[in-house]
Amino acid sequence: MYREETKFLDLDIVTEQILDSGNREMFREAVRCYHIGSHRAAIILGWIATADCLKRRLEKLSIEADPVAQNSWNALEEVKNTASYEEKLIISCRECELFDTYEEKCLRFARDIRSKCAHPSEAIPSAEAVRHILEICSQIVLCRSSYRGSSFIKDVVTNRFSSSFFLPSDQRAAESCKSILDQVPARLWHLFPSLAAQERPNASNETWRKNALTFFKILLNHCSDSSLVSRIADGMQGFAAQAPDFFAVLVGLDVRVSDYCGKQQRDEARAILAALPAPQLKSYNVESWATLCLNALEEEDISLLRRRLGIFSRYLPSDFLDARREDIFTLLAEMAEDDSTSRDFTIALKRLLASNLGETTDENSKRVLRQIVLRFSEETDYRDVLLTIESWKDRVLKQFLTLSEDFVLECSEDNPEDIYSGSLSDEVQPDPKKSCLISVPGISRYLMPVRTAIYII
């Protein structure tokens, strides 16, 4: 957005930033007039370049089949060569969202000053006023890199998606993508996927893929209009033939997938994602598969998780863990009690107990944690799980402590030399708001070697 402080920018530098060569020469002449003191001429020339640029951008938008731009252009043509033409030009460009409300007021101010300068009057603008008008014209119109139409969108989905610098960081991805969306009217958002499919139907470059998927996901997140979401989904269909694996990820980008994709298409996408070999798995593959499984896990999905839970656990999204919590704990309990899957089980457990999955416990979580208590002393993998205990969620921590105490009693009854007098709660009275280092006591044969940092609520 234009801000008044930009009027102190160097005009010669501003001139070189103007994109159109014709507008640049006209503006350069206006700057020369300013330097020699011809203030009226400077303002008139600056406004001529600005009005010409706005007219061309509006015309190009209408040619690109933007219905709002077509109506605005037709209305502008009706008042051509009349006194109301410039006012209608500003109104039409605002309707097409070429600038915002504040910028519209700034342009009207510049137009009014130009009118005073172009007609016989005693108004002679000051040097500072001239600079201010020229900066308004340049920053709101002449130096902008786009006119918010399909040409801008095409540049984003080809050149900018291909750049490794498109997204500065994962943390700032949403902010960066939102700044692009703000430059395009929502009615044209569906052009992002459709033009991307037109320009890159194979989606072969990994950098391009990652950037496109991140952008499309944020695009869908910003759409509350179901009809617009459907149009965006329709634009994604262009990838289905030549990039089926990429299209499968697109199908699962949003939790509203059932609203815009039929069951057959969702099932096909899920099957494609499930069949990807491990070396080709990316975080976005797992996340989209999980989104497609939010409503239910079928037998083949359970089987896939059993085989790949160690890998998948790194990327499973929170909404999937919440929705399928019971299924996952059941699977974990079965894997924990099966020696053939215990390796993947322990790898997954390190991540899952620290995720929102650990915010609720049940009988299956109890089965899972009991295996840790029983097996950590003899198996390195289970001891490695305990090393991550500081990151576990509170509910599973409490359940683990209860199971540990129960095991203390069991061991003490079987081994009198290990009898521990007093309960865990008797010995440890920590500040409820502080993290404290405690030993799991009373099991010299099993648990005494382990010291773990536990956050006590």
LUMDOGU-111487 format. One record per residue (C-alpha): x, y, z; residue in three letters. Coordinates in steps of 0.5 Angstrom, whole numbers, plus 2048, in hexadecimal, padded with zeros to 3 digits. Each point is the difference from the previous one (the first is absolute). Layout:
N
XYZALA;...
END
This chain:
457
800800800MET;8028077FETYR;802804806ARG;801808801GLU;8087FF802GLU;8027FD7F9THR;7FF8077FELYS;807801802PHE;8037FB7FBLEU;8058027FBASP;7FC8027FALEU;8067FD7FBASP;8007FA803ILE;7F97FF800VAL;8008027F9THR;8047FA7FEGLU;7FB7FB804GLN;7FA8027FBILE;7FF7F97FCLEU;7FD8037FAASP;8058037FBSER;7FB8057FEGLY;7FE802807ASN;807801802ARG;8028057FBGLU;7F9804801MET;802800808PHE;8078017FEARG;7FE8077FDGLU;7FC801806ALA;806800804VAL;8048047FCARG;7FA806800CYS;8007FF808TYR;808801800HIS;7FF8077FCILE;7FA802804GLY;7FB7FF7FBSER;7FB7FD805HIS;7FA8007FCARG;8037FD7FAALA;8037FA805ALA;7F97FF803ILE;7FC7FF7F9ILE;8067FC7FDLEU;8007FB806GLY;7F8800800TRP;8007FE7F9ILE;8057FA801ALA;7FC7FE805THR;7F98007FDALA;8037FD7FAASP;8037FA804CYS;7F97FF803LEU;7FC8007FALYS;8057FB7FDARG;7FF7FB806ARG;7F9800800LEU;7FF7FF7F9GLU;8057FA801LYS;7FC7FD805LEU;7FA8017FCSER;8037FC7FBILE;8027FA805GLU;7F87FF801ALA;800803807ASP;7F8801800PRO;801806805VAL;8068037FBALA;7FB7FF7FAGLN;7FA804803ASN;805805803SER;8038017F9TRP;7FA8017FCASN;7FD805805ALA;8078047FFLEU;7FF8007F8GLU;7F9803801GLU;803806803VAL;8068017FCLYS;8028077FEASN;7FC803805THR;801804806ALA;7FE7FA805SER;8057FB7FCTYR;806801806GLU;7FB7FF805GLU;7FD7FA7FDLYS;8077FD7FFLEU;802800807ILE;7F97FD802ILE;8017FB7FBSER;8077FE803CYS;7FE800807ARG;7FA7FB7FEGLU;8057FB7FDCYS;804801806GLU;8078037FDLEU;800804806PHE;7FD801807ASP;7FB805803THR;806804803TYR;8048007FAGLU;7FA8027FCGLU;7FF807804LYS;8078017FFCYS;7FF7FF7F8LEU;7FA805800ARG;804805804PHE;8068007FBALA;7FA8007FAARG;7FD806803ASP;807804801ILE;8017FE7F9ARG;7FA8037FESER;802807803LYS;8068007FDCYS;7FD7FF7F9ALA;7FB805800HIS;801808801PRO;801801807SER;805803805GLU;8027FA803ALA;8077FE800ILE;8027FA804PRO;806800804SER;8067FB7FFALA;7FE7FC806GLU;7F97FF7FDALA;8037FE7F9VAL;8047FB803ARG;7FA7FD804HIS;7FC8007FAILE;8057FC7FCLEU;8017FB805GLU;7F97FF801ILE;8007FE7F8CYS;8067FC800SER;7FF7FC807GLN;7F97FF7FFILE;8007FE7F8VAL;8068017FCLEU;8057FC804CYS;7FB7FA802ARG;8037FA7FDSER;7F97FD7FESER;7F88027FFTYR;7FE7FA803ARG;7FD7FC7FAGLY;8027F97FDSER;8078037FESER;802801807PHE;7FD7F9802ILE;8047FD7FBLYS;806803802ASP;7FF7FE807VAL;7FF7F87FEVAL;8058007FBTHR;806804802ASN;7FF801807ARG;7FE7F9802PHE;8067FE7FDSER;805804804SER;8037FD807SER;7FF807803PHE;7F88007FEPHE;7FF7FF808LEU;805803805PRO;7FE7FA805SER;7FB7FC802ASP;7FE804806GLN;7FF8067FBARG;7FD7FC7FAALA;7F9802802ALA;802807801GLU;8038007F9SER;7FB7FD7FCCYS;7FA804803LYS;8048067FESER;7FF7FD7F9ILE;7F97FF800LEU;7FF807803ASP;8028027F9GLN;7FB7FC7FCVAL;7F8801801PRO;7FD7FA803ALA;7FC7FF7FAARG;8067FE7FCLEU;8047FB805TRP;7FD7FA7FCHIS;8058027FBLEU;8067FF804PHE;7FF7F87FFPRO;7FD8007F9SER;8068047FELEU;8057FC804ALA;7FD7FA7FCALA;8008037FAGLN;808802800GLU;8037FA804ARG;7FB7FA7FFPRO;8057FB802ASN;802804806ALA;8077FD800SER;805804804ASN;8007FF807GLU;801807802THR;7FA8027FCTRP;7FC7FB803ARG;801802807LYS;7FF8077FFASN;7FA7FF7FCALA;7FD7FB805LEU;801805806THR;7FD8057FCPHE;7FA7FC7FEPHE;7FF7FE807LYS;800807803ILE;7FB8027FALEU;7FB7FB802LEU;801802807ASN;7FE8077FFHIS;7FA7FE7FCCYS;7F9800804SER;7FC8007F9ASP;7FE7F97FESER;7FF8027F9SER;807803800LEU;8037FA803VAL;7FD7FC7FBSER;8028047FAARG;807800803ILE;8007F8800ALA;7FD8007F9ASP;8078047FEGLY;8047FA804MET;7FD7FB7FBGLN;8058027FBGLY;8057FC803PHE;7FC7FA800ALA;8037FD7FAALA;807801800GLN;802801807ALA;7FB7FB804PRO;8057FF806ASP;800808800PHE;7F88007FFPHE;7FF7FB806ALA;804805805VAL;7FB8067FDLEU;7FA7FC801VAL;8027FF808GLY;802807801LEU;7FA802804ASP;7FB7FD805VAL;7FA8027FCARG;8027FB7FAVAL;7FA7FC800SER;7FC8077FEASP;8048017FATYR;8027F97FECYS;7FC7F97FFGLY;8027FA804LYS;8037FC7FAGLN;8058067FFGLN;801800807ARG;8017F9800ASP;8058007FAGLU;804805803ALA;8017FD807ARG;8027F97FCALA;8058047FCILE;803803807LEU;8007FA803ALA;8047FC7FBALA;806805800LEU;8067FD801PRO;804802807ALA;8058047FCPRO;7FB8047FDGLN;7FC802806LEU;800807802LYS;7FC804805SER;7FB8027FCTYR;7FE7F97FDASN;7FF7FE807VAL;7FC806802GLU;7FB7FF7FASER;8007F9801TRP;7FE801807ALA;7FB8067FETHR;7FC7FB7FCLEU;8007FB806CYS;7FD805805LEU;7F97FC7FFASN;8027F9801ALA;8067FB800LEU;7FF7FA7FBGLU;8037FA801GLU;8058027FBGLU;802806803ASP;8017FD807ILE;8057FB7FCSER;8038067FDLEU;801803807LEU;8037F9803ARG;8058007FBARG;802807800ARG;7FE803806LEU;807802802GLY;8018047FAILE;7F9803800PHE;800802807SER;8058067FEARG;7FA8037FBTYR;7F97FE803LEU;7FD807801PRO;7FC801807SER;7F98007FDASP;8017F97FDPHE;8037FE807LEU;7FA803804ASP;7FB7FD7FBALA;8037F9800ARG;803800807ARG;7FC7F9802GLU;8037FD7FAASP;807802801ILE;8007FE807PHE;7FD7F97FETHR;8057FF7FBLEU;806802804LEU;7FE7FB806ALA;8007FB7FBGLU;8078027FDMET;802800807ALA;7FE7F9801GLU;8037FD7FAASP;8087FF800ASP;8008017F8SER;7FD807800THR;803803807SER;8068037FCARG;7FB8057FCASP;7FC800806PHE;805803805THR;8028057FAILE;7F98037FFALA;7FF800808LEU;806805801LYS;7FC8057FBARG;7F97FE802LEU;800801807LEU;802807800ALA;7FB8017FBSER;7F8802801ASN;7FF7F8800LEU;803800807GLY;7FB805803GLU;7FB7FB801THR;8017F9803THR;7FC7F9800ASP;8017F9801GLU;8047FF7F9ASN;805806802SER;8007FC807LYS;8027FA7FCARG;8058047FCVAL;804803806LEU;8007F9804ARG;8047FD7FBGLN;805806801ILE;8007FE807VAL;8017F97FFLEU;8058007FBARG;805806801PHE;8057FD804SER;8017FB7FBGLU;7FF8037F9GLU;8048077FETHR;7FA8027FBASP;7FC801806TYR;805803804ARG;8018057FBASP;7F8801800VAL;801802807LEU;8058057FFLEU;7FB8047FCTHR;7FB800806ILE;801808802GLU;7FD8017F9SER;7FA7FC802TRP;7F9803801LYS;7FD800807ASP;7FB7FB800ARG;8047FA7FDVAL;806802805LEU;7FB7FF806LYS;7FD7FA7FDGLN;8087FE800PHE;801802807LEU;7FA7FC802THR;8027FA7FCLEU;807800803SER;7FE800807GLU;7FC7FA7FFASP;8067FD7FDPHE;804802807VAL;7FA7FC804LEU;8017FA7FBGLU;807800801CYS;800801807SER;7FB7FA801GLU;8047FB7FCASP;807803803ASN;800802807PRO;807803800GLU;7FD8057FBASP;7FB802805ILE;7FF807800TYR;7FC804806SER;7FC8057FEGLY;7FD8027F9SER;8028057FBLEU;7FC805802SER;802800807ASP;8088007FEGLU;7FF8067FBVAL;7FC806802GLN;8028057FAPRO;7FE8077FFASP;7FA7FE7FBPRO;8028067FBLYS;8087FE800LYS;8037FB7FCSER;8047FB804CYS;8057FA7FFLEU;7FD7FA804ILE;8027F9800SER;7FB7FA7FEVAL;8027FD807PRO;7FF7F9803GLY;8027FC7FBILE;8077FF800SER;8007FA7FCARG;7FC8047FATYR;7FF807801LEU;805803804MET;8068017FBPRO;7FB8057FCVAL;7FF807802ARG;7FB8047FCTHR;7FE808800ALA;7F9800801ILE;7FB806800TYR;7FC7FF806ILE;7F9804800ILE;
END
